[in-house]
């Protein structure tokens, strides 16, 4: 009888241990704010995907030091010229990071942008920062991406989009129009 009890404990530990590992390796759902990286506002992360507003030049270096190796920028070229006082692409290149651009305005977010994000994320598993001006667009695209590409239910995708930085009710309304 004692051996059966030990066997059941062992099986239970393996089953529970497997569940814990599965939870830790979830690809989304646990975005947490990060406050200790200078030069980056509205920063949060969900595993190897990080979300933020526009990083400064110093912030890009700090992100590199934190392990980020790829930047995906959702800002338009005009915004970059008007609002950023440095050559982000050049700085990212000098830091040895890769750079991708999926430019759009927040009020135009749609499934195409989420599809472009899915393609970008499928090219590499390296730690990636998604950014726009404030992280509002980032959260919007993230919500649509999760809904379409990870089959996350609409309300949960909205919740996770908020955790990734979506704050505008107008942008959230736009996102809701595109969720399945």
KEMIFI-837512 format. One record per residue (C-alpha): residue in three letters; x, y, z. Coordinates in steps of 0.02 Angstrom, whole numbers, plus 32768, in hexadecimal, padded with zeros to 4 digits. Layout:
N
res: ala	x: X	y: Y	z: Z
...
***
This chain:
180
res: unk	x: 8000	y: 8000	z: 8000
res: unk	x: 808F	y: 8076	z: 8029
res: unk	x: 80DB	y: 805F	z: 7F7B
res: unk	x: 8038	y: 808D	z: 7F25
res: unk	x: 802F	y: 812E	z: 7F8B
res: unk	x: 80E1	y: 815E	z: 7F5A
res: unk	x: 80BC	y: 8136	z: 7EA4
res: unk	x: 8023	y: 81A6	z: 7EA7
res: unk	x: 8088	y: 8234	z: 7EF4
res: unk	x: 810D	y: 8220	z: 7E6E
res: unk	x: 808B	y: 821F	z: 7DE2
res: unk	x: 8038	y: 82B8	z: 7E30
res: unk	x: 80DD	y: 8315	z: 7E38
res: unk	x: 8100	y: 82EF	z: 7D81
res: unk	x: 8052	y: 8327	z: 7D4B
res: unk	x: 8058	y: 83C5	z: 7DB4
res: unk	x: 810A	y: 83E9	z: 7D7D
res: unk	x: 80D6	y: 83D7	z: 7CC8
res: unk	x: 804A	y: 8454	z: 7CE3
res: unk	x: 80C0	y: 84D1	z: 7D32
res: unk	x: 8139	y: 84C4	z: 7CA1
res: unk	x: 80AC	y: 84D9	z: 7C25
res: unk	x: 806F	y: 8575	z: 7C80
res: unk	x: 811B	y: 85C4	z: 7C84
res: unk	x: 8133	y: 85A6	z: 7BCB
res: unk	x: 808E	y: 85F7	z: 7B9A
res: unk	x: 80AF	y: 866C	z: 7B08
res: unk	x: 8037	y: 86F2	z: 7B45
res: unk	x: 7FC8	y: 8726	z: 7BD3
res: unk	x: 8039	y: 8761	z: 7C5D
res: unk	x: 8073	y: 880F	z: 7C28
res: unk	x: 80C2	y: 886C	z: 7CB7
res: unk	x: 80F9	y: 8920	z: 7CC4
res: unk	x: 81B2	y: 8945	z: 7CD2
res: unk	x: 81EB	y: 89E8	z: 7D20
res: unk	x: 82A7	y: 89D8	z: 7D31
res: unk	x: 82E4	y: 89F2	z: 7C7F
res: unk	x: 8311	y: 8AA7	z: 7C64
res: unk	x: 82E1	y: 8AFA	z: 7BC0
res: unk	x: 824B	y: 8A8B	z: 7B9C
res: unk	x: 819A	y: 8ABC	z: 7BCC
res: unk	x: 8101	y: 8A50	z: 7BE5
res: unk	x: 816F	y: 89B5	z: 7BE3
res: unk	x: 8127	y: 8909	z: 7C03
res: unk	x: 814E	y: 885B	z: 7BC9
res: unk	x: 80FF	y: 87B3	z: 7BAC
res: unk	x: 818B	y: 8734	z: 7BA3
res: unk	x: 81FF	y: 8762	z: 7B15
res: unk	x: 8186	y: 87E3	z: 7ACD
res: unk	x: 819A	y: 8891	z: 7B17
res: unk	x: 8124	y: 8924	z: 7AFD
res: unk	x: 814C	y: 89DE	z: 7B0C
res: unk	x: 8136	y: 8A90	z: 7AD4
res: unk	x: 81C2	y: 8AE4	z: 7A72
res: unk	x: 826B	y: 8ABA	z: 7AC1
res: unk	x: 82F3	y: 8B3D	z: 7AC8
res: unk	x: 839F	y: 8B1D	z: 7A81
res: unk	x: 83DA	y: 8AF2	z: 7B32
res: unk	x: 8340	y: 8A84	z: 7B47
res: unk	x: 836D	y: 8A1D	z: 7AAE
res: unk	x: 8419	y: 89FC	z: 7AFA
res: unk	x: 83C8	y: 89CC	z: 7B9F
res: unk	x: 8350	y: 8957	z: 7B46
res: unk	x: 83E4	y: 8906	z: 7AEE
res: unk	x: 8436	y: 88ED	z: 7B98
res: unk	x: 8394	y: 88A0	z: 7BD8
res: unk	x: 839B	y: 881D	z: 7B4D
res: unk	x: 8330	y: 8868	z: 7AC3
res: unk	x: 8379	y: 8842	z: 7A19
res: unk	x: 82EE	y: 887A	z: 79A3
res: unk	x: 8284	y: 8917	z: 7995
res: unk	x: 81DC	y: 891C	z: 793B
res: unk	x: 819F	y: 89CF	z: 7924
res: unk	x: 80E9	y: 89F9	z: 78FE
res: unk	x: 8106	y: 8AB4	z: 78E5
res: unk	x: 80F9	y: 8B03	z: 7839
res: unk	x: 8190	y: 8B53	z: 77E5
res: unk	x: 8141	y: 8BFF	z: 77FB
res: unk	x: 812E	y: 8BE2	z: 78B6
res: unk	x: 81E1	y: 8BAA	z: 78C4
res: unk	x: 821E	y: 8C47	z: 786C
res: unk	x: 81AB	y: 8CBB	z: 78CF
res: unk	x: 81B8	y: 8C6E	z: 797D
res: unk	x: 825F	y: 8C14	z: 798F
res: unk	x: 8301	y: 8C74	z: 799E
res: unk	x: 8374	y: 8BE9	z: 7963
res: unk	x: 8387	y: 8B65	z: 78DB
res: unk	x: 8336	y: 8ACE	z: 792D
res: unk	x: 8362	y: 8A57	z: 789F
res: unk	x: 8419	y: 8A8D	z: 78A7
res: unk	x: 8422	y: 8A7D	z: 7965
res: unk	x: 83CF	y: 89D1	z: 7961
res: unk	x: 844C	y: 899A	z: 78DA
res: unk	x: 84E2	y: 89DB	z: 793E
res: unk	x: 84A4	y: 897A	z: 79D4
res: unk	x: 84A1	y: 88DA	z: 796D
res: unk	x: 83E5	y: 88C9	z: 797A
res: unk	x: 836F	y: 88A8	z: 78E9
res: unk	x: 82E8	y: 8924	z: 78B8
res: unk	x: 823F	y: 890F	z: 7865
res: unk	x: 81B8	y: 898D	z: 783E
res: unk	x: 80FD	y: 8971	z: 7834
res: unk	x: 80C4	y: 8A27	z: 7825
res: unk	x: 8010	y: 8A5D	z: 7842
res: unk	x: 7FA8	y: 8ADC	z: 78A0
res: unk	x: 7F4A	y: 8A9F	z: 7939
res: unk	x: 7E9E	y: 8AC3	z: 78F3
res: unk	x: 7EC3	y: 8A54	z: 785D
res: unk	x: 7EF5	y: 89B6	z: 78BB
res: unk	x: 7EAF	y: 8919	z: 786B
res: unk	x: 7ECD	y: 8861	z: 7848
res: unk	x: 7F50	y: 8889	z: 77C4
res: unk	x: 7FBF	y: 88D5	z: 784B
res: unk	x: 7FA7	y: 883C	z: 78B9
res: unk	x: 7FD3	y: 87CD	z: 7824
res: unk	x: 8071	y: 8832	z: 7807
res: unk	x: 809D	y: 881F	z: 78BF
res: unk	x: 8080	y: 8763	z: 78B4
res: unk	x: 80F7	y: 8759	z: 7820
res: unk	x: 817A	y: 87C1	z: 787B
res: unk	x: 816D	y: 8755	z: 7918
res: unk	x: 8175	y: 86B4	z: 78B3
res: unk	x: 821D	y: 86E6	z: 7868
res: unk	x: 8277	y: 86DD	z: 790E
res: unk	x: 825F	y: 86AE	z: 79C4
res: unk	x: 82DC	y: 872F	z: 7A02
res: unk	x: 82A4	y: 87A7	z: 7A8C
res: unk	x: 8243	y: 8831	z: 7A34
res: unk	x: 8206	y: 88DE	z: 7A61
res: unk	x: 8165	y: 8919	z: 7A0E
res: unk	x: 8155	y: 89D6	z: 7A18
res: unk	x: 80F5	y: 8A6D	z: 79DB
res: unk	x: 80E9	y: 8B1A	z: 7A27
res: unk	x: 8091	y: 8AEA	z: 7AC9
res: unk	x: 8072	y: 8A2C	z: 7ABC
res: unk	x: 7FB9	y: 8A48	z: 7A93
res: unk	x: 7FCC	y: 8A05	z: 79E1
res: unk	x: 8039	y: 8979	z: 7A22
res: unk	x: 7FAE	y: 893D	z: 7A95
res: unk	x: 7F2E	y: 894D	z: 7A09
res: unk	x: 7F92	y: 88E3	z: 798F
res: unk	x: 7FBD	y: 8868	z: 7A18
res: unk	x: 7F04	y: 884E	z: 7A3F
res: unk	x: 7ED8	y: 882C	z: 7989
res: unk	x: 7F72	y: 87BE	z: 7973
res: unk	x: 7F42	y: 8755	z: 7A0B
res: unk	x: 7E8F	y: 8744	z: 79CF
res: unk	x: 7EB8	y: 8714	z: 791C
res: unk	x: 7F5D	y: 86B9	z: 792D
res: unk	x: 7F54	y: 866C	z: 79DA
res: unk	x: 7E97	y: 8651	z: 79E4
res: unk	x: 7E85	y: 86B8	z: 7A82
res: unk	x: 7DD0	y: 86E5	z: 7AA6
res: unk	x: 7DA0	y: 8799	z: 7A7F
res: unk	x: 7D8C	y: 87DB	z: 7B31
res: unk	x: 7E2C	y: 8787	z: 7B69
res: unk	x: 7E88	y: 87CE	z: 7AD2
res: unk	x: 7E49	y: 887C	z: 7B01
res: unk	x: 7E83	y: 8863	z: 7BB5
res: unk	x: 7F2F	y: 882D	z: 7B79
res: unk	x: 7F35	y: 88BD	z: 7AFE
res: unk	x: 7F18	y: 8934	z: 7B8F
res: unk	x: 7FA6	y: 88E3	z: 7BF0
res: unk	x: 8015	y: 88FF	z: 7B58
res: unk	x: 7FEB	y: 89B8	z: 7B55
res: unk	x: 7F43	y: 89D6	z: 7AFF
res: unk	x: 7EF3	y: 8A67	z: 7B5D
res: unk	x: 7E88	y: 8AC4	z: 7ADD
res: unk	x: 7DD0	y: 8A97	z: 7ADE
res: unk	x: 7DC4	y: 8ACD	z: 7A27
res: unk	x: 7E50	y: 8A56	z: 79F7
res: unk	x: 7E03	y: 89CD	z: 7A61
res: unk	x: 7D5D	y: 89E7	z: 7A04
res: unk	x: 7DBB	y: 89D5	z: 7960
res: unk	x: 7E0D	y: 8934	z: 799E
res: unk	x: 7D65	y: 88ED	z: 79D2
res: unk	x: 7D26	y: 8905	z: 791F
res: unk	x: 7DAE	y: 888E	z: 78E3
res: unk	x: 7DA4	y: 8803	z: 7965
res: unk	x: 7D52	y: 8761	z: 7934
***
